[in-house]
């Protein structure tokens, strides 16, 4: 799994889809992550955004993936 730093340095994030109250973006390295619409306020989110601006959301997704990998059920699947 790539690190946060690698995802941010790889380039821009691109909009993929909107689903269940979230905008989903994909990093240049292929990680997809949600940006909850209720946290956006009056912000404008474009189809392409520098990864640095979405770093907090990328970090949260990477942490969730790592937490899932630590679950005992993951190792036996």
PyMOL commands that set and color helices and strands:
alter all, ss='L'
color gray80, all
select helices_A, chain A and resi 4-10+37-39+51-70+72-76
alter helices_A, ss='H'
color red, helices_A
select strands_A, chain A and resi 12-19+22-26+32-36+48-50
alter strands_A, ss='S'
color yellow, strands_A
deselect
rebuild
show_as cartoon
